[in-house]
């Protein structure tokens, strides 16, 4: 089970990271280039070219699955099915992608 801590004021609680539902935060443009994609945050109606992310196929699948309805656990299931990887590897990869996008303020918890 993947767990993470979230801060609420002075309280810290541990949540089941995999059961959390995420959504895209703010306006972001995804442009595919071959088997990769560029993720460009839009700030003040202009693409923030200093914050461009390059996504590989796995990261694209994670990004597109995080729609504000599906939990990360469901995204992990999709990775296992679509890429024929074991659950532990899929969870590690998805978790790393989500943490990176959260730190960049491109994702947020939906609830």
Phi and psi in degrees as GROMACS dihedral restraints (atoms count N, CA, C in turn):
[ dihedral_restraints ]
;  ai    aj    ak    al  type     phi  dphi    fc
    3     4     5     6     1   -89.5    20    10
    4     5     6     7     1   130.4    20    10
    6     7     8     9     1  -127.8    20    10
    7     8     9    10     1   151.5    20    10
    9    10    11    12     1  -142.5    20    10
   10    11    12    13     1   159.7    20    10
   12    13    14    15     1  -105.3    20    10
   13    14    15    16     1   138.6    20    10
   15    16    17    18     1  -119.0    20    10
   16    17    18    19     1   140.8    20    10
   18    19    20    21     1   -95.7    20    10
   19    20    21    22     1   131.2    20    10
   21    22    23    24     1  -129.8    20    10
   22    23    24    25     1    97.3    20    10
   24    25    26    27     1    63.5    20    10
   25    26    27    28     1  -119.0    20    10
   27    28    29    30     1   -99.0    20    10
   28    29    30    31     1    -5.8    20    10
   30    31    32    33     1   -90.6    20    10
   31    32    33    34     1   141.7    20    10
   33    34    35    36     1  -119.0    20    10
   34    35    36    37     1   130.1    20    10
   36    37    38    39     1  -128.7    20    10
   37    38    39    40     1   149.2    20    10
   39    40    41    42     1   -94.6    20    10
   40    41    42    43     1   131.1    20    10
   42    43    44    45     1  -120.3    20    10
   43    44    45    46     1   155.4    20    10
   45    46    47    48     1   -78.9    20    10
   46    47    48    49     1   102.6    20    10
   48    49    50    51     1   -54.4    20    10
   49    50    51    52     1   -40.8    20    10
   51    52    53    54     1   -70.1    20    10
   52    53    54    55     1   -23.6    20    10
   54    55    56    57     1   -90.2    20    10
   55    56    57    58     1    -5.1    20    10
   57    58    59    60     1   -73.9    20    10
   58    59    60    61     1   143.3    20    10
   60    61    62    63     1  -103.2    20    10
   61    62    63    64     1   129.2    20    10
   63    64    65    66     1  -116.9    20    10
   64    65    66    67     1   157.4    20    10
   66    67    68    69     1  -140.1    20    10
   67    68    69    70     1   163.4    20    10
   69    70    71    72     1   -68.1    20    10
   70    71    72    73     1   137.5    20    10
   72    73    74    75     1  -102.5    20    10
   73    74    75    76     1   121.7    20    10
   75    76    77    78     1    73.5    20    10
   76    77    78    79     1  -170.6    20    10
   78    79    80    81     1   -91.8    20    10
   79    80    81    82     1   126.5    20    10
   81    82    83    84     1  -137.9    20    10
   82    83    84    85     1   138.0    20    10
   84    85    86    87     1  -108.2    20    10
   85    86    87    88     1   132.2    20    10
   87    88    89    90     1  -110.1    20    10
   88    89    90    91     1   126.1    20    10
   90    91    92    93     1  -126.1    20    10
   91    92    93    94     1   122.4    20    10
   93    94    95    96     1   -80.4    20    10
   94    95    96    97     1   138.3    20    10
   96    97    98    99     1  -135.3    20    10
   97    98    99   100     1    98.6    20    10
   99   100   101   102     1    64.8    20    10
  100   101   102   103     1  -129.3    20    10
  102   103   104   105     1   -90.4    20    10
  103   104   105   106     1     3.0    20    10
  105   106   107   108     1  -114.4    20    10
  106   107   108   109     1   175.3    20    10
  108   109   110   111     1  -144.6    20    10
  109   110   111   112     1   153.6    20    10
  111   112   113   114     1  -105.6    20    10
  112   113   114   115     1   132.2    20    10
  114   115   116   117     1  -110.5    20    10
  115   116   117   118     1   114.3    20    10
  117   118   119   120     1  -118.5    20    10
  118   119   120   121     1   113.9    20    10
  120   121   122   123     1   -69.1    20    10
  121   122   123   124     1   141.9    20    10
  123   124   125   126     1  -109.1    20    10
  124   125   126   127     1   120.3    20    10
  126   127   128   129     1  -126.0    20    10
  127   128   129   130     1   130.0    20    10
  129   130   131   132     1    55.1    20    10
  130   131   132   133     1    41.4    20    10
  132   133   134   135     1    65.1    20    10
  133   134   135   136     1    16.6    20    10
  135   136   137   138     1  -130.8    20    10
  136   137   138   139     1   138.6    20    10
  138   139   140   141     1   -63.7    20    10
  139   140   141   142     1   129.3    20    10
  141   142   143   144     1   -84.6    20    10
  142   143   144   145     1    90.2    20    10
  144   145   146   147     1   -68.5    20    10
  145   146   147   148     1   -16.0    20    10
  147   148   149   150     1   -79.6    20    10
  148   149   150   151     1    -9.7    20    10
  150   151   152   153     1  -119.8    20    10
  151   152   153   154     1    25.7    20    10
  153   154   155   156     1   -71.7    20    10
  154   155   156   157     1   136.4    20    10
  156   157   158   159     1  -113.5    20    10
  157   158   159   160     1   138.7    20    10
  159   160   161   162     1   -99.8    20    10
  160   161   162   163     1   126.9    20    10
  162   163   164   165     1  -110.9    20    10
  163   164   165   166     1   136.4    20    10
  165   166   167   168     1   -86.4    20    10
  166   167   168   169     1  -177.6    20    10
  168   169   170   171     1   -57.5    20    10
  169   170   171   172     1   -41.7    20    10
  171   172   173   174     1   -64.7    20    10
  172   173   174   175     1   -46.5    20    10
  174   175   176   177     1   -64.2    20    10
  175   176   177   178     1   -35.5    20    10
  177   178   179   180     1   -62.7    20    10
  178   179   180   181     1   -45.8    20    10
  180   181   182   183     1   -60.7    20    10
  181   182   183   184     1   -41.4    20    10
  183   184   185   186     1   -64.7    20    10
  184   185   186   187     1   -50.1    20    10
  186   187   188   189     1   -56.4    20    10
  187   188   189   190     1   -47.5    20    10
  189   190   191   192     1   -68.7    20    10
  190   191   192   193     1   -25.8    20    10
  192   193   194   195     1   -82.5    20    10
  193   194   195   196     1   -21.6    20    10
  195   196   197   198     1   -83.6    20    10
  196   197   198   199     1    83.7    20    10
  198   199   200   201     1  -109.2    20    10
  199   200   201   202     1     8.2    20    10
  201   202   203   204     1    87.3    20    10
  202   203   204   205     1     0.3    20    10
  204   205   206   207     1  -122.8    20    10
  205   206   207   208     1   -36.9    20    10
  207   208   209   210     1   -91.3    20    10
  208   209   210   211     1   137.0    20    10
  210   211   212   213     1   -75.0    20    10
  211   212   213   214     1   162.0    20    10
  213   214   215   216     1   -59.4    20    10
  214   215   216   217     1   -32.3    20    10
  216   217   218   219     1   -59.0    20    10
  217   218   219   220     1   -40.7    20    10
  219   220   221   222     1   -67.4    20    10
  220   221   222   223     1   -35.3    20    10
  222   223   224   225     1   -64.9    20    10
  223   224   225   226     1   -41.4    20    10
  225   226   227   228     1   -61.5    20    10
  226   227   228   229     1   -42.7    20    10
  228   229   230   231     1   -58.0    20    10
  229   230   231   232     1   -42.3    20    10
  231   232   233   234     1   -62.8    20    10
  232   233   234   235     1   -42.8    20    10
  234   235   236   237     1   -62.1    20    10
  235   236   237   238     1   -42.0    20    10
  237   238   239   240     1   -60.4    20    10
  238   239   240   241     1   -44.5    20    10
  240   241   242   243     1   -70.3    20    10
  241   242   243   244     1   -48.6    20    10
  243   244   245   246     1   -77.8    20    10
  244   245   246   247     1   -27.8    20    10
  246   247   248   249     1  -116.1    20    10
  247   248   249   250     1     3.9    20    10
  249   250   251   252     1    51.8    20    10
  250   251   252   253     1    51.2    20    10
  252   253   254   255     1  -116.7    20    10
  253   254   255   256     1   159.4    20    10
  255   256   257   258     1   -75.7    20    10
  256   257   258   259     1   160.6    20    10
  258   259   260   261     1   -61.7    20    10
  259   260   261   262     1   -39.5    20    10
  261   262   263   264     1   -61.7    20    10
  262   263   264   265     1   -45.4    20    10
  264   265   266   267     1   -65.5    20    10
  265   266   267   268     1   -43.6    20    10
  267   268   269   270     1   -61.8    20    10
  268   269   270   271     1   -41.1    20    10
  270   271   272   273     1   -66.3    20    10
  271   272   273   274     1   -40.7    20    10
  273   274   275   276     1   -62.5    20    10
  274   275   276   277     1   -47.8    20    10
  276   277   278   279     1   -64.1    20    10
  277   278   279   280     1   -48.2    20    10
  279   280   281   282     1   -62.7    20    10
  280   281   282   283     1   -42.3    20    10
  282   283   284   285     1   -61.1    20    10
  283   284   285   286     1   -42.8    20    10
  285   286   287   288     1   -65.0    20    10
  286   287   288   289     1   -42.2    20    10
  288   289   290   291     1   -62.7    20    10
  289   290   291   292     1   -46.5    20    10
  291   292   293   294     1   -63.7    20    10
  292   293   294   295     1   -45.0    20    10
  294   295   296   297     1   -60.0    20    10
  295   296   297   298     1   -42.2    20    10
  297   298   299   300     1   -63.2    20    10
  298   299   300   301     1   -44.2    20    10
  300   301   302   303     1   -70.6    20    10
  301   302   303   304     1   -32.3    20    10
  303   304   305   306     1   -65.3    20    10
  304   305   306   307     1   -44.9    20    10
  306   307   308   309     1   -62.1    20    10
  307   308   309   310     1   -32.0    20    10
  309   310   311   312     1   -84.5    20    10
  310   311   312   313     1     0.9    20    10
  312   313   314   315     1    62.9    20    10
  313   314   315   316     1    30.5    20    10
  315   316   317   318     1   -97.6    20    10
  316   317   318   319     1   -14.5    20    10
  318   319   320   321     1  -126.7    20    10
  319   320   321   322     1   157.3    20    10
  321   322   323   324     1  -148.5    20    10
  322   323   324   325     1   156.0    20    10
  324   325   326   327     1   -67.0    20    10
  325   326   327   328     1   137.9    20    10
  327   328   329   330     1   -81.2    20    10
  328   329   330   331     1   -20.7    20    10
